[in-house]
Amino acid sequence: MSVINLDLARADRQRPDAEHVQRDQFGRPMYRFALAYEMDGRTWGADVWAYSFEDAERRVAAMRVSLSVAGQVHSEIAD
């Protein structure tokens, strides 16, 4: 018979999948956060990488005052 630690099992389920976690140049984990906005009566979305929920909110606040279109994306090179 196997004993399962339910606290560890719950913690594991609440962790994001590996593709939604990356590390910065100093090895600190960053997480992918979903953003939503309204335009023309519809809801649209984007995402941002941040260190925490609070950091994601700070990034959104910065976007409110300085966001601009940098250009159209034509391709992407995977790491």
Stockholm file with secondary structure:
# STOCKHOLM 1.0

chainA/1-79         MSVINLDLARADRQRPDAEHVQRDQFGRPMYRFALAYEMDGRTWGADVWAYSFEDAERRVAAMRVSLSVAGQVHSEIAD
#=GR chainA/1-79 SS CCCCCHHHHHHHHHSCCGGGEEECTTSCEEEEEEEEEEETTEEEEEEEEESSHHHHHHHHHHHHHHCCCCCCCCCCCCC
#=GC SS_cons        CCCCCHHHHHHHHHSCCGGGEEECTTSCEEEEEEEEEEETTEEEEEEEEESSHHHHHHHHHHHHHHCCCCCCCCCCCCC
//
